[in-house]
Amino acid sequence: MKFILNSPPLHQPYPHRFPHKGALPEGHYYTLTWGISYDFGGMTTVALERSSAFARQDNRSVDILTFSADLKGQDRERELRDEGRIDRRVRVRNIWQDLTSWSDRKLRRMVGTSEVDHEAVDDVLDRSGADWNEFRKNSDEAVLQVDRYHDSGALLLSDRLDMNERGQIGGRRISLFDHKGNVIAQWPSARALYHAWLDKVIDDKPSYLISDSSFAGGLIFDYRRDNVILCQVVHSHFLGDPTGSNFGELTSGKIRYMRHLDSFDVVTTLTDRQRHDMDEAELSSNRLRTVSNLTENLTGDPTTPRVREQGAMIARLVSPKRVDDAIRAIGKASAQTPNVTLDVYGEGDERSTLTDLIDEVGVAGSVRLQGHTPGAKMNFHTSSYSLLTSRSEGQGLVVLESMSAGCIPICYAIDYGPTDIIEDGVNGFLVPPGDVDALAQAILRFLSMPEDEVEKMRRAAMDRAADFYEAPIIRRWGEVLNEQSFEPIVHLDRLRAALTEATSTDEDIDVIIDLESLEEYKPDSVYISWKSRTGNFYGRVEAKFDHGVIRATIPTSRLLLIPNGYLDISVDLVSGRSFNRARIESDNSNICNLGDSVRLYTTKHANLSGQLLQPRCNSDSSSHPLLHLENDVKDYA
């Protein structure tokens, strides 16, 4: 067990030329996202606006940290500031911009996690041109190695991805060089390299690191430092099927960090409903908090004359946004009100399909695809109504933007967002998800309302949007972050979980497990967790813990949604800021299989796993899948 010394108390005041206002706890603030493209969407918009709101509301600097190599050579900070996207106190930093500009003295502060192999210099590729990257690929164009260079031409880094067998992807070694071509440090993964850069950037300062990107969250869930409060924002639905059970398959983009929510100090959802659903699925042990997105005060005027039939929609032209439903609804509404129109702002791979649909429905003069339009939300000032037809949203920022401008939202009542924001018929309209006829009727209902009722509705919409302006939302961030503690994180490096007994029936799986090497560590909560080897199924149940012994029951009903296949089972321990997970050592002599739904077994690495089996009715015993299970199953732990 390793204890890390505590950081200095965070809440002591620090001297500043421009004193902070106390909206947020003292410390340094960092926003983490993968990159900032030129056609970024809602998640990046929120990250930029929150960072700027931190700066404005608390008079502090905020660094936006990025990992994408595409930002090398771009001055995104200046561009975003010129566009009015970020406050003057917000800075944008990129790992590759830093590494390629640092001196050898700074580069040597990057701490490697692998023993240095100086023979890495023999693998460096010949430089063929002036580009800062050199690639080696296989016959299928898969990258096997990439070498990166300083602007001066000196070698910076060599990333080889075929260390197990040359020419075959597998095994990785990332080598950092000084300007003379000597190996400084090495890492076995990009994640380890990113952590080393974060250590260099943050140093030992008491800090708050807020990750917005799901991909970035999968890279830093185990970035645990005593002086860093680690936060992940859940921007969209956590389930692959938003209409399904809370115990269903997780989204592919989130599974990596969702399996480790207790590794973060705090995880924020945008709505209470999503937090409740994630709590019901037992994905976290008291790490979840609700902090809504903030929206800009667009200062709408409810009395400004608007063309009642003119609508607006901001959405990417992709299948999950169901823009085709909006087009069909306009087609149905125009049969009764020919002047109704809809301008759609956004771009995506369904543009050609939607263009054909517009012609097919006969609304070429009514629905206009405006493409990606900077500042598209300002069109809510002149539009009378807006549409949202997504399959799911984390909250639906465009709904708040529409309401702030006095533009009445007409939305599918999806998870999550619209139903938490809109009171049907008071400040907007809610429609059953996927019901195009009901959507068309809601549009017609709005178009037929008396003008005084519409003005009243616009005022109500603006009043509701004010609840999400930056001042109240930053106060909420302050409340959540003030709850956090800089107490030491406990790493149980020698934690051992050993199976004493396991019984599987068609109703339940009962396990008894002994824990060893806990030393003085006492967990607040203990769970048995599982992860399917195929798909993105993950779950856990709380266990009872007494004097080093764990007892737990997994209802097989929790596993019914997982397709036939294998799952691996672990023990999770949570206490304070600490999260420790261990596979369960087992022996087949401790396992009793009495049902046909799940067969428990010991892997070749001596860990507990299970195979999910669909029951076979009216089949003879010779064809039962239990009798044909391979004895030696690959262990993916």
Buried (B, 14 or more C-beta within 10 A) or exposed (E): BEEEEEBEEBEEEEEEEEEBEEBBBBBBBBBBBBBBEEEBBBBBBBBBBBBBBBBBBBBBBBBBBBBBBBBBEBEBBEBBBEEEBBBEBBBBBBBBBBBBEBEEEEBEBBEBBBEBBEEBBEBBBEBEEEEBBBEBEEEEEEBBBBBBBBEEEBBBBBBBBBBEEEEEBEEBBBBBBBBEEEBBBBBBBBBBBBBBBBBBBBEEBBBBBBBBBBBBBBBBBEBBBBBBBBBBBBBBBBBBEBEEBBBBBBBEBBBBBBBBBBBBBBBBBBBEBBBBBBBEBBBBBEBBBBBBBBBBBBEBEBEEEBEBBBBBBBBBBBEBBBBBBBBBBBBBBBEEBEEBBBBBBBBBEBBEBBBEBBEEBEBEEBBBBBEBBEEBBEBBBBBBBBBBBBBBBBBBBBBBBBBBBBBBBBBBBBBBBBBBBBEBBEBBBBBEBBBBEBBBBBBBEBBEBEEEEBBBBBBBBBEBBBEBBBBEBBEBBBEBBEEBEBEBBBBBEEBBBBBEEBBBBEEBBBBBBBBEBBEEBEBEBBBBBBBBBEBBBBBBBBBEBEEEEBBBBBEBEBBEBBEEBBBBBBBBBBBEBBBBBBBBBBEEEBBEBEBBBBBBBBBEEBBBBBBBBEEEEEEEEEEBBEEEEEEEBEBBB
